[in-house]
Amino acid sequence: MAEKVKPVILTDSLTGEKYTLEFNRESVKFAEARGFAIMDIEKYPMTLYDFFFYAFRMHHRNVARDKTDKLIDEGFGGIAGLPEALIERLVELYAQTFGTAVEEDENPRVVVEL
């Protein structure tokens, strides 16, 4: 089984609030239902605002979109200021939701024969 990717923890230095950024199936479905596609990030960099907002959904469902946009704009100086390592970790966390929970040495519950 692949090693679990650690969530991102952000601390707002003005308010002291801590935010855990991570994805689960529900948060990915929420993003996809709104037309988000992870592959669009490189082609359409402004979608990073959306991606950042969706990363809050798993642990901070009630954080409003304008607040996450403000964190990017005031905390990082806009999307150009987002650290590459942060974006990469969020992509890893997003991709992790598509992984399997069954270890290689376990028998899967459903076996498909074609």
KAQUINOR-V129726 format. One record per residue. RES is the residue in one small letter. PHI is phi in whole degrees, 0 to 359 (none if undefined). OMEGA is omega in whole degrees, -180 to 180 (* if undefined). Layout:
res: (RES,RES)
phi: (PHI,PHI)
omega: (OMEGA,OMEGA)
This chain:
res: (m,a,e,k,v,k,p,v,i,l,t,d,s,l,t,g,e,k,y,t,l,e,f,n,r,e,s,v,k,f,a,e,a,r,g,f,a,i,m,d,i,e,k,y,p,m,t,l,y,d,f,f,f,y,a,f,r,m,h,h,r,n,v,a,r,d,k,t,d,k,l,i,d,e,g,f,g,g,i,a,g,l,p,e,a,l,i,e,r,l,v,e,l,y,a,q,t,f,g,t,a,v,e,e,d,e,n,p,r,v,v,v,e,l)
phi: (none,293,291,291,282,286,292,269,245,249,238,281,292,281,255,81,291,251,232,257,258,194,234,226,304,297,292,290,299,301,295,295,296,261,88,287,227,305,291,282,302,290,285,232,304,295,292,298,298,296,302,300,300,295,294,280,303,298,250,225,304,268,282,286,302,297,288,290,297,295,298,293,293,269,275,238,77,100,295,295,269,295,298,303,297,294,298,299,295,297,297,298,295,297,296,301,294,269,288,258,264,268,288,301,272,268,273,292,290,245,246,252,239,243)
omega: (-180,180,-179,178,-179,178,176,176,177,175,176,-175,177,-176,-176,-180,177,180,176,-180,-176,178,169,-178,-177,-178,177,177,177,-180,-178,178,178,175,-180,175,-176,-179,-179,-175,-179,-178,-178,-174,-180,176,176,175,179,-178,179,178,-179,179,178,-169,-175,-176,-175,-176,-175,176,-176,-180,-179,178,179,176,-180,177,178,-175,-177,-178,-177,-178,-179,-176,178,-179,179,179,179,-180,178,-180,179,180,179,177,178,180,178,-179,-179,-178,-179,-179,-180,177,-178,178,-176,-177,177,174,178,-179,-179,178,-179,174,180,*)
